[in-house]
Amino acid sequence: MVNDILRVVDIDKSFDENNVLKKINFSVERGEIHALIGENGAGKTTLMRIIGGIIPVDNGELYLNGEKVVFHNPIQAMHAGISIVHQELSLSPNLSVAQNIYLRREITNSFGFIKHNEMRNEAKKVFDKIGINIDPDRMVGQLSVGMRQIVEIAKAIALGPQIMIMDEPTSSLSENETRMLFELIRGLVKSGISIVYISHKISEIFDISDRISVLRDGHLIYTKKTSETNSNEVIQNMVGREITNLYPEKSSIVGETVLECKNLGRFGFFNNVSFILKKGEMLGFYGLVGSGRTEVAKALIGSDKLTSGEIFLTGKKVRFKTPRDAIKNGVCYLTEDRKVLGLFTTFSICKNLISANLDKFITKMGFLKNKVIKEESLALSEQMTIFSTNNELKVINLSGGNQQKVLLAKWICPNPKVLIVDEPTRGVDVGAKALIHNKLRELTNQGMAIIMITSELPECIGLSDRIAVFKDGQITAVLENSKVELKQNEVIRHAIK
């Protein structure tokens, strides 16, 4: 008890009739990395939001350095030394990197004017500490999702906290960026900062943490020293069952070429990109953050403009002017950023599920086919095991994992010829990952052609039939992966050489 820097006692929290947390007792010791793990919807983020002063507790007590505290807002928690790196990015896209890092605590002179140069210099010091080169003057809206995640981490570090809560901090980072982050975390711990580390990546948990706690259905059911447990034990406590089929078998039947891209280029982003995609195949796009994978996908569907190259869909030359044009021709893209670009979070589950295929649900007179909409949305919810008793529930009220399932179901609805999925399991637990992996393979077995963009190399190798490796805006190799699985070193060699 004396060594606890943070302790929560008998915490309860409900939203309407949904009891999210039930008599939670949780502690963090000084200078430790305490991993918190659980399936989506288990209550992890809710517990952290209570500790961070974002939402009030219904019952229970919170102790910091042995003293009882009550936070009425996040500012009070920040002043007490608690900072949070959120899973869903909380940055303002219309402000610079430096302005975001010092938002609501701007550095000012005696007259109250903001000292922009000093803020810029202080922000640069934080990035130098992390070992990442980001221009403090750059607008956050111009950064990739991965770079925004790094800015979010830098913002938390700049607060000089005694406790840092990291909610899925590596979900958008490359392996190299993750290693650098881990080195930083270990340095922070040596300086006396305690870390609460939330992640669905089991290998990360065992690499970085000192203790592991498992939440399931709002109950804290398990806490052990990391050195005294193993991944199978943690997973079984987390999901209440054994996960044996995280990666399904590779495709057994690959058909004719559906999509062929020749010498695609977009000035300043990628050039001379050529590949083919066959019916019933899953083609993995792998590369470090900034290698051009997502940029190629967005240009292919008409979201960004191609400056050169040719696209052939089922043998016919095409050039999509807009994503809507691509959808009408049977090419759909599941974005890596479900919150900003993927979902209408203030709309219901039902409306989101049909939003990519509205023509199917509107009569010639312009009326909605409500009966068909209800039947289709319920069928999609059941397919993806979206845990909600009410399809009229707003998506914003779902856990991150269930939001990701809604996003995938939305793009299954139009039944495309080609489905591009960008980070399809970002920020979801191991159970939801297994479901999404099996669903993607089920779709290829039904004849759909899938391009999967992922920063997780085990996922890329475990799922893909072939892997196109990107580096500096070019494909450096296309590797066969259907019979004998590739070694990670072989893929990485092509990504960094």
C-alpha positions in Angstrom: 0.0 0.0 0.0 2.9 2.4 0.9 4.5 1.9 -2.5 1.2 2.7 -4.4 1.3 6.0 -6.3 -2.3 5.4 -7.5 -5.1 3.3 -6.0 -8.7 3.0 -6.9 -11.1 1.3 -4.5 -14.5 -0.2 -5.3 -15.1 1.9 -8.4 -18.5 1.5 -10.0 -19.6 3.2 -13.3 -22.8 2.8 -15.3 -24.1 4.5 -18.5 -27.9 4.3 -18.3 -28.7 0.6 -17.7 -25.2 -0.6 -18.9 -23.1 -1.4 -15.9 -19.6 -0.9 -17.3 -17.4 -1.1 -14.1 -18.2 -3.2 -11.1 -16.3 -2.8 -7.8 -12.9 -2.3 -9.4 -9.8 -2.3 -7.2 -6.7 -1.4 -9.1 -3.3 0.0 -8.1 -0.1 1.3 -9.7 3.2 1.2 -8.0 5.9 3.9 -8.2 8.1 3.4 -11.2 6.3 0.5 -12.6 4.7 -0.3 -16.0 1.3 -1.8 -15.3 -0.4 -3.3 -18.3 -4.2 -3.3 -18.4 -5.7 -5.6 -20.9 -9.2 -6.9 -21.8 -11.6 -7.3 -24.7 -13.2 -4.2 -26.3 -16.0 -3.1 -24.1 -14.4 -4.6 -20.9 -14.2 -1.2 -19.3 -10.5 -0.3 -19.7 -11.0 3.1 -21.3 -13.8 3.9 -18.9 -11.6 3.3 -15.9 -8.8 5.4 -17.3 -11.2 8.2 -18.2 -12.4 8.2 -14.5 -8.7 8.4 -13.3 -8.1 11.2 -15.8 -11.0 13.3 -14.6 -12.9 13.0 -17.9 -16.0 11.3 -16.5 -17.2 11.2 -12.9 -17.3 8.0 -10.9 -20.7 6.6 -9.6 -19.2 4.9 -6.5 -15.8 4.3 -5.1 -12.7 6.3 -4.2 -9.4 7.4 -5.9 -6.1 7.8 -4.0 -3.0 9.6 -5.3 0.2 9.4 -3.3 -1.9 8.0 -0.4 -4.4 10.9 -0.4 -8.0 10.8 -1.5 -8.6 12.9 -4.6 -11.7 13.8 -6.6 -11.2 15.2 -10.1 -14.1 17.2 -11.6 -12.3 17.7 -15.0 -9.2 16.7 -16.9 -7.4 19.9 -16.0 -7.4 19.0 -12.3 -6.0 15.6 -13.1 -3.3 17.1 -15.3 -2.3 19.5 -12.5 -2.1 16.5 -10.2 0.3 14.8 -12.5 -1.8 12.5 -14.6 -1.6 12.6 -18.3 -3.4 10.4 -20.9 -2.4 9.3 -24.4 -5.8 8.6 -25.9 -6.6 5.8 -28.3 -8.9 8.1 -30.3 -6.7 11.1 -31.1 -7.8 14.3 -29.4 -5.7 16.7 -31.5 -7.0 19.8 -33.3 -6.2 19.4 -37.1 -6.3 23.1 -37.7 -3.6 24.0 -35.2 0.2 23.4 -35.5 2.0 20.6 -33.8 3.4 23.0 -31.2 0.1 24.6 -30.6 -1.5 21.2 -30.0 1.2 20.2 -27.5 0.7 23.3 -25.4 -3.1 23.7 -26.0 -4.8 25.3 -22.9 -1.4 25.8 -21.3 0.2 28.2 -23.8 3.6 29.8 -22.9 2.9 33.6 -22.6 4.8 36.7 -21.7 3.8 39.1 -18.9 1.2 40.8 -21.2 -0.5 37.5 -22.0 0.8 37.2 -25.5 1.7 33.7 -26.7 5.5 33.1 -27.1 5.3 31.0 -30.3 9.1 30.7 -30.7 9.5 29.3 -27.2 6.6 26.9 -27.6 8.1 25.8 -30.9 11.6 25.2 -29.3 10.1 23.4 -26.3 8.1 21.1 -28.6 11.3 20.4 -30.6 13.0 19.3 -27.4 10.3 16.8 -26.7 10.6 15.3 -30.2 14.4 15.2 -29.8 13.9 13.2 -26.6 11.6 10.8 -28.5 14.0 10.6 -31.4 11.4 11.6 -34.0 11.8 14.5 -36.5 8.5 16.4 -36.8 8.3 20.1 -37.7 6.6 21.9 -34.8 5.1 24.4 -37.2 3.4 21.8 -39.4 -0.4 21.6 -39.2 -1.6 18.4 -37.5 -4.2 17.9 -40.2 -1.4 17.4 -42.7 0.2 14.5 -40.7 -0.5 10.8 -41.2 -2.3 8.9 -38.5 0.9 7.5 -37.2 2.6 10.9 -36.9 -0.5 12.2 -35.1 -0.2 9.4 -32.6 3.4 10.5 -31.9 2.3 14.1 -31.4 -0.3 12.8 -28.9 2.4 11.0 -27.0 4.7 14.1 -27.1 1.8 16.2 -25.7 1.5 13.9 -22.7 5.2 13.8 -22.1 5.4 17.6 -22.2 3.1 17.8 -19.2 5.9 16.3 -17.0 3.5 13.8 -15.4 4.1 11.4 -12.4 1.6 9.0 -14.0 1.2 8.5 -17.7 -1.8 6.5 -19.1 -1.2 5.1 -22.6 -4.3 3.8 -24.3 -3.2 1.8 -27.4 -0.2 4.1 -28.0 1.4 1.9 -30.8 -1.8 1.2 -32.8 -0.6 3.5 -35.6 3.2 3.1 -35.2 5.7 1.1 -37.2 7.8 -1.5 -35.6 10.8 0.9 -35.5 8.7 3.7 -34.0 7.4 1.2 -31.4 10.9 0.2 -30.4 11.8 3.8 -30.0 8.7 4.4 -27.9 9.6 1.5 -25.6 13.0 2.9 -25.1 11.4 6.2 -24.2 9.0 4.5 -21.8 11.8 2.7 -20.0 13.6 6.0 -19.7 10.5 7.7 -18.2 10.2 4.9 -15.7 13.8 5.2 -14.6 13.1 8.9 -14.0 10.3 8.0 -11.6 7.2 8.1 -13.8 4.7 5.3 -13.5 3.0 4.0 -16.6 -0.4 2.4 -17.1 -0.1 0.7 -20.5 -3.3 -0.4 -22.3 -2.8 -2.6 -25.4 -4.4 -5.5 -27.3 -1.0 -6.6 -28.6 0.0 -9.4 -26.3 3.6 -9.5 -27.4 3.9 -5.8 -26.4 2.5 -6.4 -23.0 5.1 -9.1 -22.2 7.9 -6.9 -23.7 7.2 -3.8 -21.7 5.2 -4.4 -18.5 6.1 -5.3 -14.9 2.5 -6.4 -14.0 -0.6 -7.3 -15.9 -4.2 -6.8 -14.9 -7.1 -8.3 -16.9 -10.6 -6.7 -17.1 -13.5 -8.8 -18.3 -17.2 -7.7 -18.5 -16.5 -4.8 -16.1 -14.7 -7.0 -13.5 -11.0 -6.9 -12.6 -10.5 -10.7 -12.5 -6.7 -11.1 -12.7 -3.5 -9.4 -11.7 0.0 -11.0 -11.9 3.6 -10.1 -12.3 4.5 -10.4 -16.0 7.3 -12.7 -15.1 4.9 -15.1 -13.4 2.4 -15.6 -16.2 2.3 -16.4 -20.0 0.3 -15.2 -23.1 -2.0 -18.2 -23.1 -3.0 -17.7 -19.5 -3.6 -14.0 -20.1 -5.7 -14.5 -23.3 -7.8 -17.2 -21.6 -8.6 -14.9 -18.7 -9.3 -12.0 -21.0 -11.7 -13.7 -23.4 -12.9 -16.6 -21.2 -12.0 -19.1 -23.9 -9.1 -20.4 -25.8 -8.2 -18.7 -29.1 -6.9 -21.3 -31.5 -7.5 -19.8 -35.0 -6.2 -16.3 -35.0 -5.0 -16.8 -38.6 -7.2 -19.0 -40.8 -5.8 -21.1 -43.7 -4.6 -19.4 -46.8 -6.7 -19.3 -49.9 -7.1 -22.6 -51.7 -8.6 -21.3 -54.9 -7.1 -18.2 -56.6 -8.8 -17.1 -59.8 -8.2 -14.8 -62.7 -6.8 -11.3 -62.3 -9.4 -8.8 -61.1 -7.2 -5.7 -60.7 -4.0 -4.7 -62.4 -2.1 -1.5 -61.7 0.7 -0.4 -64.0 3.3 2.2 -63.1 1.1 4.2 -60.8 2.6 7.5 -59.6 1.7 10.5 -57.6 4.3 13.2 -57.5 6.0 13.4 -54.1 4.3 10.3 -52.7 5.0 7.2 -54.8 6.1 6.2 -58.3 6.3 3.3 -60.7 4.0 1.1 -58.5 2.8 -2.0 -60.4 0.9 -5.1 -59.1 -1.9 -7.5 -59.8 -4.7 -8.8 -57.6 -6.6 -12.0 -58.3 -10.0 -13.2 -57.5 -10.1 -15.0 -54.1 -6.7 -13.6 -53.1 -5.5 -11.5 -50.2 -2.6 -9.3 -51.1 -0.8 -7.8 -48.2 0.7 -4.3 -48.5 3.6 -4.0 -45.9 6.1 -1.2 -45.3 7.1 1.3 -42.7 4.9 4.3 -41.9 5.4 6.7 -44.8 6.4 4.0 -47.3 3.4 4.9 -49.6 1.0 2.0 -48.9 -2.0 4.1 -47.9 -1.2 6.8 -50.5 -1.4 4.2 -53.3 -4.7 2.9 -52.0 -6.3 6.4 -51.8 -5.1 7.4 -55.2 -6.4 4.1 -56.7 -9.9 4.8 -55.5 -9.9 8.5 -56.6 -9.5 10.1 -53.2 -6.2 11.5 -54.3 -5.2 12.3 -57.8 -2.9 10.0 -59.8 -0.2 11.8 -61.9 0.7 8.7 -63.9 -0.1 5.0 -64.5 -3.0 2.8 -65.6 -5.6 0.8 -63.7 -7.4 -2.2 -65.2 -10.5 -3.7 -63.5 -11.5 -7.1 -64.9 -9.5 -6.3 -68.0 -11.2 -2.9 -68.6 -9.1 0.3 -68.3 -10.6 2.6 -65.6 -9.6 5.8 -63.8 -11.8 6.6 -60.8 -12.4 10.3 -60.3 -13.9 10.0 -56.8 -14.4 7.3 -54.2 -18.1 7.2 -55.1 -17.1 6.3 -58.6 -14.9 3.5 -57.3 -17.7 2.1 -55.2 -20.1 2.1 -58.1 -17.5 0.0 -60.0 -17.0 -2.4 -57.2 -13.9 -1.1 -55.5 -14.2 -0.1 -51.8 -11.7 1.2 -49.3 -11.9 0.7 -45.5 -9.9 3.6 -44.0 -7.4 3.3 -41.2 -9.0 6.2 -39.4 -12.5 5.0 -38.4 -13.3 8.0 -36.2 -12.6 10.8 -38.7 -13.0 9.2 -42.2 -14.7 5.8 -41.7 -17.9 6.2 -39.6 -20.7 8.7 -39.0 -20.2 8.4 -35.2 -23.3 10.4 -34.2 -25.5 8.2 -36.5 -26.9 4.9 -35.5 -25.3 1.5 -36.2 -28.1 0.8 -38.7 -27.5 4.0 -40.7 -23.7 3.4 -40.8 -24.1 -0.2 -42.0 -26.1 0.9 -45.1 -24.3 4.2 -45.8 -22.0 2.8 -48.5 -24.8 1.2 -50.5 -27.8 3.6 -50.2 -29.1 2.9 -53.7 -30.1 -0.6 -52.6 -32.3 0.8 -49.8 -34.1 3.6 -51.6 -37.2 3.2 -53.8 -37.6 4.8 -57.2 -39.8 7.4 -55.5 -37.0 8.3 -53.1 -38.4 6.6 -50.0 -36.3 4.4 -47.7 -37.0 0.7 -47.7 -37.2 0.5 -43.9 -38.1 -3.2 -43.7 -35.1 -4.1 -45.9 -32.8 -1.8 -44.0 -33.7 -3.4 -40.7 -33.3 -6.9 -42.1 -30.0 -6.2 -43.8 -28.5 -4.3 -40.8 -29.5 -7.1 -38.4 -27.9 -9.7 -40.7 -24.7 -7.7 -40.9 -24.6 -7.2 -37.1 -25.0 -10.9 -36.6 -22.3 -11.7 -39.1 -19.8 -9.4 -37.3 -21.1 -10.2 -33.8 -21.5 -6.5 -33.1 -22.4 -6.5 -29.4 -25.4 -4.2 -29.2 -29.0 -5.1 -28.4 -30.2 -2.1 -30.4 -29.1 -1.2 -33.9 -30.5 2.3 -33.4 -27.7 2.9 -30.8 -25.3 5.7 -31.9 -21.9 4.4 -33.0 -20.1 6.8 -30.7 -21.4 4.8 -27.8 -19.8 1.6 -29.0 -16.3 0.3 -27.9 -13.5 0.7 -30.4 -13.7 -3.0 -31.4 -17.4 -2.8 -32.1 -16.9 0.4 -34.1 -14.3 -1.5 -36.2 -16.7 -4.3 -36.8 -19.4 -1.8 -37.9 -16.8 -0.3 -40.3 -16.0 -3.6 -41.9 -19.7 -4.6 -42.2 -20.4 -1.2 -43.8 -18.0 -2.1 -46.7 -19.1 -5.7 -46.9 -22.7 -4.4 -47.6 -22.0 -3.3 -51.2 -20.4 -6.7 -52.0 -17.4 -5.3 -53.9 -15.2 -7.0 -56.3 -12.1 -5.5 -54.7 -12.0 -4.6 -51.0 -9.0 -2.6 -49.7 -8.7 -2.7 -45.9 -6.3 -0.3 -44.2 -5.2 -1.5 -40.7 -8.4 -3.6 -40.3 -7.7 -4.7 -36.7 -6.2 -1.4 -35.4 -7.1 -1.0 -31.7 -9.1 -4.3 -31.3 -8.7 -7.1 -28.9 -7.5 -10.6 -29.8 -11.0 -12.1 -29.9 -12.2 -9.4 -32.3 -9.0 -9.8 -34.4 -9.7 -13.5 -34.8 -13.2 -12.7 -36.0 -12.1 -10.1 -38.5 -9.3 -12.3 -39.8 -11.7 -15.2 -40.4 -14.3 -12.9 -42.0 -11.7 -11.5 -44.4 -10.7 -15.0 -45.4 -14.3 -16.1 -45.7 -14.8 -13.2 -48.2 -11.8 -14.3 -50.3 -13.1 -17.9 -50.3 -16.4 -16.5 -51.7 -14.4 -14.9 -54.5 -13.7 -11.3 -53.3 -10.3 -9.9 -53.9 -8.7 -8.1 -50.9 -5.8 -5.8 -50.4 -4.8 -5.6 -46.8 -2.6 -2.8 -45.6 -1.2 -3.5 -42.1 1.7 -2.3 -39.9 1.6 -5.6 -38.0 4.0 -8.0 -39.7 2.7 -11.2 -38.0 -0.8 -10.3 -39.2 0.5 -9.6 -42.7 2.3 -12.9 -42.9 -0.5 -14.8 -41.2 -3.2 -13.7 -43.5 -1.7 -12.7 -46.9 -1.4 -15.0 -49.9 1.2 -12.7 -51.3 2.9 -9.6 -49.9 3.9 -6.4 -51.7 6.6 -4.7 -49.8 6.8 -0.9 -49.9 9.8 1.4 -49.3 10.1 5.1 -50.2 7.0 5.1 -52.4 7.9 2.0 -54.4 7.3 -1.7 -54.3 10.7 -3.4 -53.6 9.4 -7.0 -53.8 6.3 -9.1 -54.2 6.7 -12.3 -52.0 4.8 -15.5 -52.3 3.3 -16.6 -49.0 0.7 -19.2 -49.8 2.5 -22.5 -49.1 5.3 -22.0 -46.7 5.0 -18.9 -44.5 7.6 -16.2 -45.0 10.1 -15.4 -42.2 9.7 -11.9 -40.8 13.4 -11.0 -41.5 12.9 -11.7 -45.2 10.0 -9.2 -45.4 11.7 -6.6 -43.2 14.9 -6.8 -45.4 12.9 -5.6 -48.4 11.2 -2.9 -46.4 14.5 -1.3 -45.2 17.1 -2.1 -47.8 
